[in-house]
Structures are given as structure tokens and as C-alpha cells.
Amino acid sequence: MVMVKSAPKRLGILGGTFDPVHLGHLAVARVALDALALDQLLFIPSSKPPHKVERTVAPFADRLAMLKRALADRPEFAVSALEGERQDLSYSIDTLKELRARLGEDTALFFVMGLDAFVEMATWKNFRDIPRFADIVVVNRPQARQQSMAAAVHHLFGVQGGVSQVGPGLWQLAGSGHIHQLVMAEVAVSSTAVRQGLAQGEDVSAMLPPQVLTYIKDHGLYL
């Protein structure tokens, strides 16, 4: 299931475990939406995250439900259960291929991630094919050094026919898409901090949309 506006021309994609979704995720989505003039941004929760097989995550149905509640009054954002439709591990390249097949070539896709995820992309399945289906958008913190980002771009993609910087925070991959760098103020929240706080009985209301916190309490999650 892919829930998007009819015929979006510029669609952002934000994947992740969202265990649970928190205000930091929404802040990243807003920065990408505004900076890239997106028609909509699609949250795609991972059903079986390959990098987290050693940790138990909340059931996919609960993580999907929390996202739907968090985004219910935000028409600029949507959520997709696409990865829950598959039985295999949730690989980003497979999801992007499926989105491209469903949405067609008229929709420009922008795959949003944090710098911490970007520098680990060499461990991802067929990561060098990702720019064939979507531009990559890397969101980082103001203190991250520009040369660090440039080094990561060249390390990951420079061996595949070349990469050139065509503007501040913008790279062109030979025969493929672009990599965009967006900078945003740090949001001091993480899913790990939320889970740990809930387990210890702490007040985590400043980290979560209120409807997500209500869902967590009603369903006894992370306790």
C-alpha cells in the first residue's frame, strides 16, 4: 500500500524502524519538505530491518499505527505499509524499485537519511544502484564538517564512473542522480532515548507527538 497525493511530482521518502516515531523524525521530514520543495513526504516503516536483526523491535502493526496517528493532521506527510507487504528483509533498494514501478517515471523521488546512515551505506544491499531510482538527501548537523560529507560521497560513489560537486551541498553522480546535503539544527531526541525513558518510568512527553505517547501507554509498549 502506497498512500500519496495523486500524481506527486516531487516525493520525499523517509524510511526507518520508527520504534517509535518521535519529534526528531518529524523535524527532519519538515526540513527536507521545505528545502526541496516536495509535494509530499512519505514515511515508510521497515518491516524486517536487516541491520537490527539482533534487537527486538515493536511489532510492525504498532509502529505503523503510531506513524498514522502522528501524521493524521499533517497532509504534507503520508505513511506507507509497503515493506509490510513483503516477507523478506526490508532492503531500501527493493523498496525504491517498487515505488518507481508503482509511481512511474514522472515522479521525482528523494530518499532522505541522516549522515550517520549515509556513511554506513557501503553495508547496504546494492547501495550504488540507489541513485538510479532516487536522489539521495543527507541531513546532518551544523557542526558536521563539509569535507567529511564530501569524503563520504567520494568514498561511496566515486569509484562508479565519477562524482562531481556541482554546487554547495550538491553532487552529481555520473550517469545517475544527485546527492543533496541539508543542514538542520540538532534535535536532541532518539528512539533509543524514548524507549529507555519509558522503561525507566521517565517523562518522555517532550520527545513524542502526544497521540503517539497515548498509543504507547494504551498498548503497553516499551515498558
LUMVEX-784270 format. One record per residue: x, y, z of N, C-alpha, C, CB in turn. Coordinates in steps of 0.2 Angstrom, whole numbers, plus 5000, padded with zeros to 4 digits. Glycine has a CB too. Layout:
N
XYZXYZXYZXYZ;...
//
This chain:
223
500449945000500050005000500450065000499550005006;500350114995500750174995500250234995501150174988;500250275000499750325001500150395000499450325008;499950414994500250484992499750524988500850474987;499850584988499450634984499450604977499650704984;498850624973498850604966499350634962498150614963;499750594959500250614954500750674957499950644948;501050654963501550704966502150704961501750684973;502450764960502950774955503650774959502950844952;503650784965504250784969504050754976504550854970;504250684977504050654983504650634987503750584981;504650654993505250634998505050565001505250685003;505550525003505450465006505950465012505650405001;505650445018506050445024505850375027505850495029;506350325026506250265029506650255036506550215024;506450205039506750195046506350145050506750255050;506550125056506250075060505650115064506650045065;505750185065505250215069504950185075504650235064;505450165079505250125085505450165092505750065085;505050215093504450245090504650305086503850255095;504150325082504250395078504250445084503650405073;504650495083504750545088504750615084505350535092;504850665088504850735085505450755081504850785091;506050715082506650725078506450705071507150685081;506150645070505950625063505550675060505550555064;505050705063504650755060505050815058504050775065;505450835062505950895061506350885055506350905067;506650825054506950805048506550805042507350735048;505950775042505450775037505250855035504850745039;505150895039505050965038505550995034504851005044;506150985037506751025033506850995026507451005037;506750935025506850905018506250935014506850835018;505650935017505050955013505151025010504450955017;505351075015505451145013506051155009505451185019;506551125010507151145007507151114999507751105010;506851064998506751034991506151044988506950954992;505751084991505051104988504651034986505151144982;504650994991504250924989503550934989504550874994;503150904985502450904986502250864992502150864979;502550814994502350774999503050735002501750724998;503050705008503550665010503250605013503950705016;503450545011503150485013503650445018503150435006;503350425024503650395029503550315027503450405036;504150275027504050205026504350165031504350185019;503950145036504250105042504550035039503750085047;505150015041505449955040505049895043506149955041;504949845039504549785042505049735046504149745037;505649725042506149675045506849715043506049605042;507049755048507649795046508249755047507749855051;508649745041509149705041509749715046509449695034;509849785048510349805052510149795059510549875050;509549775061509349765068509049705069508849825069;509349655066509049585067509249555074509349535062;509749585078509949565084509549605090510649575085;509149645088508749685093507949675091508849765093;507649665097506849655096506549725095506549615102;506149735090505849795089505049785090505949825082;504749845091504049835092503649805085503749905093;503149775086502849745080502649795075502149715082;502749775068502649825063501949855063502749785056;501449825065500749855065500749905070500249795067;501149905076501149955081501550015078501449935088;502050005075502450055073502150095067503150035070;501750055063501350085058500850135061501050035053;500450105066499950135069500150205072499550095074;500750205075501050265078501150315073501650245082;501450295067501550345062500950375059501950305056;500450335058499750355056499450415061499250305055;499550395067499250445072499750505072499350415079;500350505072500750565072500650605066501550545072;500450575060500450615054499750635052500750575048;499250615056498550615054498350685052498150595060;498550735056498350805054498950845050498250845061;499350805047499850835043499850815035500550825046;499450845031499350825024499950825020498750865021;500450855022501050865018501450795019501450925020;501350755024501650695026501150635025501950695033;501450575023501050515022501450455025500750505015;501050405025501450345028501250285023501250325035;501750245022501650185018501750115021502050185011;501350065020501450005023501849955018500849965025;502149985013502449945008502849895010502849995003;503349905015503849855017503449805021504349885021;502949815024502549765027502149715023502049795032;502149725016501849685011502349625009501649725005;502949635011503449585009503649545014504049625006;503849485013504049435018504849435019503849365016;505149465015505949465016506149525020506249465009;506849525021507049585024506949645020507849575025;506949705024506749765021507349805018506349815026;507549795012508049825009507849895005508449785004;508249945006508050005003507950004996508550065005;508449974993508449964985507849934983509149934983;507649884986507049844984506349894984506949784988;506349934990505849974991505850034986505850004998;506350054984506450114979506250084972507150144979;506450024970506249994964505449984964506549924963;505149964969504449954969504050024969504249924976;504350074972504050144972504050164965504350184977;504650164962504750184955504250144950505450174952;504150084951503750044947503050064948503749974948;502850084954502150104955501950174953501950094962;502450214954502350294953502550314946502750334958;502950274942503150294936503750344936502550324932;503950364930504550404929504350474930504850394922;503750494930503550574931503650594938502850584928;503750554943503850574949504550574951503450534954;504850624953505550634956505550614963505850704955;505950564964506050534971506650564975506050454971;506550574981507150604985507150564992507050674987;507650524992507750474998508150505003508150404995;507850525009508050565014508350515020507550605017;508950535022509350505028509750545032509750445025;509950525037510450565041511150545039510350545049;511650595041512350575039512550515042512750635042;512350495048512550435051512450375047512350425058;511850375044511650315040511950325033510850325038;512150385031512450385024513150355024512450465022;513550375029514250345030514250275030514550385035;513650245032513650165033513350135027513250145039;513250175021512850145016513250085012512750195011;513950085013514350035010514149965012515050045011;513749955018513549895021512849875018513549895028;512549925014511849915012511849865005511449975010;511349835004511249794998511249834992510549754998;511649824987511649864981511649934981511149834976;511949964986511950034988512050084982512350054994;512550064978512750104972512150114967513350084969;511650064967511150074962510550124965510750004961;510550144971510050184974509950254970510250204981;510550284968510450344964510050334957511050384963;510050274955509650264949508950274949509850194946;508650264956507950274957507750334961507750214961;508250364964508050424968508650464970507750404975;508650534970509150574973509250554980508950644972;509850564983509950544990509950614993510650504991;509650624999509650685003509950665010508950715003;510450695011510850685018510750745022511550675017;510450735028510350785033510850785038509550785036;511150835040511650825045511650895050512350825042;512050895055512050945060512551005058512250915067;512451065060512851115058513651105060512651175062;513751065065514451055067514851005062514551035074;514450965058514750915054515150955049514250875051;515750935048516250965043516050955036516950945044;516051005032515950995025516350945021515951065021;517050945023517450905020517350825022518250915022;517050815028516850745030516250725025516650745037;515850765023515250745019515550735012514750805019;515950775010516250765003516650705003516750825001;517050685008517450625008517050565008517950625014;516450565011515950515011515650505005515450525017;515550555001515250554994515750514990515050614992;516350534990516850514985517050434987517450554985;517050424994517150354996516650304993517250355003;516050324994515450284992515350274985514850304995;515350334981515150334974515750354969514550384974;516250374971516750404967517050344962517350434970;517050284964517350234960516850204955517450174964;516250234954515750214950515650264944515050204953;516150274940516150324935516250394936515550314931;516350414942516550484944515950514948516650514938;516150564952515650604955515950684955515550584962;515550724954515750794954515350844958515850824947;515650894962515250934966515050994961515650964972;514351004961514151054956513851114959513551024952;513851114966513651174970513751164977512951194968;513651214981513651194989513151144991513551264993;513451094994513051034996512651004991512551065001;512950994985512650964979513150924975512151014975;513050864974513450824970513150784964513850774974;513450784959513150744953513550684952513150784946;513150624952513450564950513450544943513150504955;513950524940514050504933513450454931514750484931;513050474926512550434924512050414928512850374921;511950454934511450444939511150504942511750394945;510950504948510650554951511050604955510050534956;510750644959511150694964511150674971510850764963;511650694974511650694982511650764984512350654984;511150774989511050844992511150834999510250864991;511550895001511650895008511250955011512450915010;510850935017510450985020510750995027509750965020;510751055030510951065037510351085041511551115037;510351055047509751075052510051085059509151035051;509651115063509851125070509751055073509451175073;510151035078510150975081509450965085510750965086;509150915085508550895089508750845094507950875084;508850855100509050815105508550755107509350845111;508450715102507950655104508150595099507250675103;508050535102508150475098507650425100508850455099;507550375096507050325098507350285104506950275092;508050275104508350245110508250275116509150235108;508350345116508150385122507450375124508350455121;506950375119506250375121506150305124505850375115;506450245121506250185124506550175131506550125120;507150205132507550195139507150235144508250215138;506950295142506550335146505850305149506350405143;505550275144504950245145505050185150504550215139;505550145149505650085153505850105160506250045150;506150165161506350185167505850235171506950225167;505250235167504650275170504750355170504550255177;505150375165505350445165504750485160506050465162;504750545161504350585157504650595150504150655160;504350575145504650575138504150615133504750515135;503750655136503250695133503550745128502650725137;504150775130504450825126504750795119504950855130;504750725119505050695113504650665108505550635116;503950665110503450625106502850675104503250565109;502550655098501850685097501450655103501650675090;500950695105500550675111500150615109500050725113;499950605103499550545101499950485101499150565094;500550495099501050435099501150405107501650445096;501250455111501350435118500650405121501450505122;500150425119499450395121499450325119498850435119;499650315112499650245109500050205113499750245102;500650225115501150185118500850165125501850225119;500550215129500350195135499750145135500150255139;499250155130498650115129498850045127498250145124;499450035124499649965122500249935125499849975114;500449975131500949945135501649935132500749885138;501849975127502449965123503049995127502350005116;503649965126504249985129504249995136504450055126;503849955140503849955147504249905150503149965150;
//
